[in-house]
Amino acid sequence: MYKEFYGFTTYPFALTPDTQFLYPSENYKDCLFYLLHGLQREYGLLVMTGAIGTGKTFLLHTLLRKLDEKTHAAFIVNSKLNSFEILQYASKEFKLEITGQSKAELLLNLREFLLKHAMINEKVVLIIDEAQNLSVEVLEDLRLLTNFENAEKKLIQIILVGQVQLEEKLKLPELVQLSQRVGFSCRLTPLNYNETQGYIEQRLAVAGATYPIFTSKAIKEIYIYAKGIPRVINIMCDLALLFGFIDEMREISHTTIKEVIQDLNVYTPEQLRRRHTRPQRDPPWCMPAVPGFLAAWPCWPLWLLSVSSAPGSYGKARW
């Protein structure tokens, strides 16, 4: 609706994981590096967590684009499946026959598939999004899949991606064998102020903007309210551009952002950062950030990155 008014070639703040809008914050690059490095090192299990809206699914689509033709990946986005259904889903993604197959037959077919590709030095990766919803039983069955190996390496690599609750689930006594097999774990964090500004400006530029649309005060208001959560930033900016179009304003001021905030019902908890990959500093008008770190946990063979937050959805309409 407002695309032509601002001279965009596409909508800059759509909620789809369109990788042309990639803005690689430092933490984003760290998480992507750890996942790619873990795959290269042929670790059997990798974990990435992050609060709602921090860009986990976007990062996974970026990861998939970076895999070469020698890597076969199955991406499962529905975590409300039992272990048999996950096995069927993965087999279908790998173009294996699933009709009339028992669980044992699916496992045998999968093992044969894995051995065939291992012999020609090709990788097989299973990615499961929203993994915090998986039951303990399903997670244990996934651990058993990592038993598929030869003398040199794991035949299948599994990436579990989910909200921060996944971290707590993996600490359960019933899952100690699974947690001990995690090669790397990382947590996706919100953007800081400078990254929020860069994120907004880059998305506008990719969409075809030829002049600054959001004032510095508007970006400040967005950061304070969205607390660096990309999905919330997208929702706010999209609605602000719509308001600007309705009012025939080609510049979005902080006044418009305040109107957007009144019309939104987005949950953003106060405590967003507990640990960071690197110390971060925000402008003095922002709430103080807690300096963080990247730490190696003695009981957990991984590097841990962190954040927590949870945005919601649109509220009432403006008109």
N, C-alpha and C positions, 0 to 999 in steps of 0.2 A: 504493500500500500504506500509506504513512504519511500520506497527505493528510488523511484524516478525523481522525487522532490529533492533528494540529497545527491543525486547523480551517481548512485551506487550501481554496480553491475550485479550484485547479489546482496542478500541480507547479511550484515556483518556479525550479528549476535544471535544467530540461530542456535538451537540447543542440540544440534547434530554433531557428531565427531568428525567434522570435515577437516582433514589434516592440512589443507592449504592455509588454515588459520593458526597453525602451530605457533605458539609463543613459548620458546624454551627457557623457562626460569631456571635458576641454578639448581633448585631441588628437583625440578622436572628432569633436567639433564642427568642429575645424579641417579635418579630412579631408573631412567632408561638405560644408563650405562651399566648399572648393577644387573639388570635383567639380561641385557645383551652379553655381558661378561659371564653371567651364570650359565647361559646357553652355550657360550663358546667353551667354557670349562666343563661342560656336560654334567652339571649337577642335576640330580634326579628331581629335586623339588625346590621351587623358588616361591617367595611370598611377597606380595605388595598390598599394602593397606592404605587407607585414606578416608577422611570424612566424606560425607555425601557432598557431591558437587565439586570436588577438588580436581577432577579430570582423569580419573583412573581409566575409564573406558576410552577416552581420547588417547591416552598414552598407549594403551594396548593396540589401537589402530595404527599409531605411529610405529610401534614395535613390529607389527605384522608387515608394514611396508618396507621395513629394513631387513627382513629375512630374505635370504637368497633362494634360488630355485632348488637348492639341495635340502631345503627345510620344508617339511610337510606339517602344517599346523591345523588343528581343530580348535575352533573358538566356540565355547558353550556359554551362552548368555542367560540361560534359564537354569537357575540353581535349585529350583523346586523339583528336581528329579531324584529318583532313587538310583542306586548304584547300577542296576540293570539298564535303566533308561539312559544313564550317562554313557554306559558302554555301547548301547545302540546308537546314540547320538554321535559319539566319537567315531564309531565304525562307519556310519553313513558319511561323515565328513571326510574320512579317509577312503571313501568309495569302495568299502567292503560290503559284501552281501549280508543283510540282516534279516531278511524274511524267513520266518520259521526257525530261526537260530536260537538255541538255548544259550544260557549264560556261559556254560562251559565251551560251547562251540564258538561263541563270539570271542572268548578269551584265546582259544587256540588259533582262530583266524587272525586276531590281532597280533599274537606272538609271531606267527609266520610272516605277517606284514612287516613287523619290526625287524626281524632277522634279515629279511630280504633287503631292506633299506640300509641296515647297518653294514652289510657286506659290501655295499657300494658307497660307503662313507656318507650316507645321508641321514639327517636328523628328523625325528618325529617329536612334535611338541603338542601337548594338550593344555589349553588355556581355559580356565573356568572363572567367569566373572560372578560377582555377588556371592562369593564362596562362604561368607559368614552365615548363609542360610543352610549350608550343608549339614546334615546330621553327623553325629560322631561315627555312626555305622558307615556312612558313605565316605567320610574322610579316611577311615581305616581301610576301606576297600581301595581307595585311591593310593594309599601307601603300598598296598600289595601290588599295584601295577608297577611301582618302582622296583619291584623284585625282578622284573624282566630286564636281564642284563647278560652280558657276556664277560669274558675275562678282562676286557679292556674298558668297558663303559656301560652306562645305563642305556637301555634301548629306547626308552621313552622319557621325556622330560615334562614335568607338570608345573604349571604356573597357577597358583591360587591367588586370586585378587578379590578383595572385599573391604568392607567397612572395618573400622578399628576393633569392632567386636570379635573379628576373626583372630586377632592377637590373643585375646583372652581365651577363646575356644581352644586354641592350639596349646595353651598351658594346662589343659585338663589332664589329670593323671591317665585317663584312658587313651590319650593321644601322645604320650611321651615318645613312643617309637616314631611317630610321624614327625614331631617337632625336632627330633634328633637328626632327621634326614634333610632338614632345610639347609640348603647351601648358602643362600642370601635372602635377607628380608629387608624391605625398605618401606618407608611411609611417605606418601605424597602430602605436602604441606600447602597451606594457603600462600598467596602472593603477598609480598610486602608492598609498601606504597609505590615505590619506584617501578616495581614489576607490574602493579595494577595499571599505572599510567602507560607503561610500554605495551601492556596487553591490549588496552583499549585503542591506543593509537595504531598499533599494528593491524588489528582487525579492521579498523576503518580504512587504512591504506590498502589492504588486500581487497576490500570491497569496492575500491575506486574513489575514495574520498580525496579531494584535491586541496582541502583546507582544514584547519583544526575546527572540529565541530563542538567538542566538549571543552568548556573553560576549565582552567586549573582548579577553581573553586568547586566546579561540578564534579571533577574527578576526586577531589578531596572528600566530598560528601558521599560519593559512591564507595570509596575505600572504607570510610568510617562505618557505613551501614553494612556493606557486604563482607567486611573483614577479610578481604582477599580471596573469597571463594569464587572461582571462575563462573560457576553456574549462576550464582546470584548476581554477579557483575553483568552477565549476559542478559538476564531477565530485566535488570534495572535499565541498562542501556537501550535495550529494544523498546521498552515502554516509554523511555524518555524521548527517543526518536519519533515514536508514534505521537506523543503529546506535542512535540515540536512541529510535526507535520500538520496536526489539527489546528495549531495556533499560528501556522505559517512562520515559524521561527527557524532560521537556518543555523543558529547557534544555540547550544544547550547550556543553560546557566545552572547555578546551584539552586535557584528558585524552582526550576523545573524538576530537579532531582528531589527536592523536598516534597513536591506534589506526588512524584512517583512513590516515595517512601510511604506517604499517607495511603496510597492505593494498594500497597503490597502487604501480603501476609507471609513473610519469609522468616523462618526460624534461624537465627544465627546466635548460638550461645556465646557468652562473654569469653570463656576460656578456650581459645583456639590453639595456642601454641604451648607445648610443654618442652619439646626439644627441637633443635634445628640441626641441619647439616653444617651450617656455618653461622657465626654470629651475624645478626641482622640489626639494622638501626633504622628507625622510622623518624619522621619529622616530629618536632616537639609538640605539635598539636594533636598527635595521635596517642592512643593509649599505649603505655610502655610495653615493649616486647621483652620477653624473657630471653636473654642470650642463651644459645643452645650449643649443641655439640653433636658429633657423630661418634658413637661409642661402640666398642666391641664388647659384647656381653659374655662373661666367662662361661655361663651355662647355656649359651645359645650361639651356634656357629654362624654369626651373621653380623652385618652392619645394620644398625637400626636408625631409620629416619622417622620423624614424627609430626603429627598434627591432629586436631580434632575439631569438628564443626558439623552443622547439619542444616542446610537451607530447606525451604519448603516450596511453596508454589504461589501463583498469582492470587491476589485478593479480589476485591470488588472492582468493577469497571469504573472508568472515570466518568462516563456519560450515562 
